[in-house]
Amino acid sequence: MEILGKAVLIKPDELPETTRGGLIVPKTAKEKPNKGLVIDAGHACTEVRRNDRVHYVRKAASILIIDDIEHHLVFEDKILYIE
C-alpha cells in the first residue's frame, strides 16, 4: 500500500484496560485514541515523517483495518503536534 498526497497512516496507541485505581474499563466505554505512531506518510507531507509520535484531531481520522490491526488515516493538517 502506498500513502498518497498529504495523508498520514498512524497506528493509534493502545488504551489501558484498567484505570489507575484498578477498575476494568469496558471496550465500549473507551474513547478513541488521538495519538500514535506514524507508520507512513504521503510524498507531499512536509512536517511529518515515519516513526514520529503525533497527536491529531480524533474526529478527522478514517479507520482502516490492516492485518487485523486498527490504523487511522489522517491528513497532515489535522495533526496537532509531534512529540
N, C-alpha and C positions, 0 to 999 in steps of 0.2 A: 504494500500500500504506500502511495506517495501523497504526502500532505501538500496541498497547493495554496498559493497566494499567501495571505496573512493569517491562515488558520494554524492553530497550535493544538497538538494532541497531548493530553495530560492524563496521567494515572493519578486519580484522586487518593489522598491519604485515607487510610482505614480509620473509621471511628471506633472509639473504645467500646467494648462490650459491657463494661461496668463503670459506674461513677466512682469518684474518689472515695466515697463513703461505702462502696461495695455493693450498691444496688445494681441489679441487672437491667440494662436498657434494651427494651424490645426493638427489633428491627423497624417496626412500623413507627416508632416514636423518634427515631434518629433523624436529624436534619442532614440534608445532603452536604457533603464537604465542599468547601470553596477554596481549597488549597491542594497542591500536589506537585508531582514531578513531571517536567516536560519530557515526553518521550520523543517527539519530533516536532519540527516547526516548518512551515512553508517557506519557499525560497524568497518571498517578499518580506519576511519578518526581519525587522531591523534591531529590535531590542531583546528579543527572547531567543535563547539557544537551547539545544538539547542538554538535559541534566540540570537545568535551572529549577529551583523550587519557587513556585509562584502562588499568589493569591489572586482570585478572579471573581467576577460578578457571578454569583451562583445561578441566577436565572438565565444567564447568557449561554450556558453550556448545553450542547447537544450530547445526549448519551449514546455511546457506541459500545457494543459488546464485542471484544476481540479475544479469541481463545478463552471464552467464558469469564473474562475479567472486564469489569466496567471501566471505561475510559470516557473522558469528556473532551469534546471538540469545541474550542473557544477561539474567537477572533482576537488577534493581538491587542486591539484597542480596548478589549474588555478585561485585560489583565491589570490589576490594581498595582501590584508591586512584585519585585523579585527579591527573594531573601538573600 
